[in-house]
Structure formats: structure tokens, C-alpha cells
Amino acid sequence: MTISLKSFDPPKRVLMGPGPSDVHPRVLSALARPTVGHLDPTFIGLMDEVKALLQLAFMTSNDLTLAVSGPGSAGMETCFVNLLEPGDTAIVAVNGVFGKRMKENVERSGAGCVLVEEEWGKPVDPDKVESAFKAHPEARLLAFVHAETSTGVESDAKSLCALARQYDALSIVDAVTSLGGIPVKVDDWRADAVYSGSQKCLSCMPGLSPVTFSPDAVERIRSRNRKVQSWFMDLSLVMGYWGAGAKRAYHHTAPINALYGLHESLLMLAEEGLEASWARHKRLHLALRAGLEAMGLSFLAAESCRLPQLNAVMVPEGIDEAKVRARMLERFGIELGAGLGPLAGKIWRIGLMGASCTANNVLLCLGALEAELTALQAPIRTGVAVPAAMAAL
Ligand SMILES: Cc1ncc(COP(=O)(O)O)c(C=O)c1O
């Protein structure tokens, strides 16, 4: 390959896929501030603030709350490697791509995995989870995805965490797509380990994974028989780095500028208010929905479990979904997501997350989608989507 010797100048996109979402200009500008040392007293102060802001976002007073230096998958792996030991049994609920990834994590930790499977597009069924606990009383952990990005489905986190407690197990909750977009009430749910990602409803760049652990989870980590197999993710070591105040010990060099970015995005969330952010995601989802339904399009998920920030929309019969996405990107700069696994070719995933969740984007997306579907002679109603969305706004 020949090297261009030119700086990379990315095109202007409107990120309306499953993530990353648009990064807010305030975050971009925070990222460009001068780098300080990772043990600089000012940076230690910033880490303390990030922790406090994450506690606010997660609605928790958990002391072990921090940002893992790595993407959502690193947060996921941190939870599994610290809470499981070889020979343990974990129940994993799978209703999409990310539940399957959890299963991989359990198996690679040397633990046994009991799967509770659900059709893609449906929420995790607490009754099936309860049956799994009854059949496997030795299970020490329940893991599930709160907001399945592959299907646009929300599962009932509060009930599932309560079941785990009832059967004396800890819970691991994937809140990568939910944090900031819909309620994630860690203390109210009594969830034990929750991980998220910076690149979805937090309007931040990809690459950091906020996590939080309950006192029971910390106790499980402290009473392990064996060392965590991953040195980098071993929380007993990371705790010394993210611990209180100036007593920090070097563990790894934190992604300093990325943490400036996360700090700015969490500050914006605190300024907007959690409830207001959830309400914005809901309101704009309802406007998008009004437009899509006016066109004659439908959703994969039932209304009762539909995520506002991830809209899984059925592709009309006979339409090449990839062609529509390619044209949306080329002509309007809009990125939409494709279906994964059994849903490949059947759905589009339209994200309304964080800074991408705006009225302008809803109207732009509806207008562009209508134009492209009309060009492909799809059987849709024309001229009604944007007015329907406007009316809903
Ligand atoms: C629900 C869910 N879990 C985990 C992940 C993994 O996050 P990352 O891609 O940042 O590693 C994603 C990413 O889209 C996700 O949507």
C-alpha cells in the first residue's frame, strides 16, 4: 500500500447506527486539550470527578465505580474475569448478539455456562431464568443484556437482578446501550456488576467502558481463591489506581485525553439531567416512529419492550437493505446499521443516541429514507413521514 502522507480528514457523517453516535463538539474540544501526566495532581482530581459523575449516571453509591481503559467489550470482560473462577456456574440469558458474547466470556473464564435462550426480538423471560436457577442451584451468577443493540429490545433489569438475589447469585448487567438513554438504576435494582460504553448515549468517543460494582461483588472479588487470569483487568490491582485521592499507585497509563472527553460528556449529562435525557430519547423516538409508521414501516420489537435509542425497523419485502444504507451514506452522509445474525437483511438499526438524538436528525433520516425507498419503488406511502414526525414533535 502507498501511504498518502496526508492527515486523515474524515467526512462529515450523521451517525444514526447502533453506535458510535455523534460525538458532541464539547467532547471533541475537551479531547484536544494538553495532555498532563497520569499521576499529575490535577489529573487525579479529574479521575475523582469522573468517578462521582459516573456514580450519578449509574444512580449508585458504589465505591468501585470507574472507567475501564478499553471499549465496552473490555468492561464486559472485566466483570466476568473478576466475578468468576474455574468451576463456577453462571446462567447467561441470550436474546441477541451481546448475550452470545457473554457466553464466550463465561466459557473463557473456565466456568460452566447455563444458557437461557430467547427468540431474537423478544426480551429475556424471567420465568425461564427462574427455571434455570431451580435446575442449577449451584449457579453463582446471572448475566444478561439490559438493552440488546442487535434487536432494539429492553429486558426487565429490576426483576432479573431480584431473581439473582433470590437465588443467592450475583448479577452482571450489560448497560452499554442503555446508560443515559433509558433508566439504569443500579442501586434500586441491586445490580452487582454493570458495564457500559462511552460511544452510545453518552455522546462520547468510543474506547472507554464505565463500570460499577456493588459491595457484594467487591466481597466476591476479595474472597477469590485464585488470581484473576488477566493482569490488566484484575480489579484488585486497578482499585489501587482508581482508589481514593492522592494515594494512587501506578497500574497502567490512563488514556488521559479520552478521560477529559468522558468527563465532559458526563458533565453534559449532569447538566441536562438524567430524567431530561431519558425524556429526550423517548420523545424523539416517538417522532421517528410516527414518521416510519406513516410510511408503512414497522418495528421488530413489541412496543412494550422497544428501546427508544435503537430502532430495529423491518425492511420492506423485496428491498435490498444494503443498497438503501449505501445510498443514505453516499447521498446524505447518514449512517444506519444493518441486521446481524438471523436478522441480517431483514432489519435496519436506526440509532437515536446521545448527540445524534436530535429533531433535525429524525427529520433528515425520514426524508432521506423516503427518498431512497421511493427510488427503489418500495411499497411505501410518500409525503407523510416528515409531517407525521413534525406533528409528534
Ligand atoms: C449491548 C452491547 N454490549 C457490548 C458491546 C461491545 O462494546 P464495544 O464495541 O465498545 O466493545 C456493544 C457494542 O455495540 C453493545 O451494543
Boltz pocket constraint, residues with backbone or C-beta under 6 A from the ligand:
constraints:
  - pocket:
      binder: B
      contacts: [[A, 18], [A, 19], [A, 71], [A, 72], [A, 73], [A, 74], [A, 76], [A, 98], [A, 145], [A, 147], [A, 148], [A, 149], [A, 150], [A, 174], [A, 176], [A, 177], [A, 197], [A, 206], [A, 207]]
      max_distance: 6.0
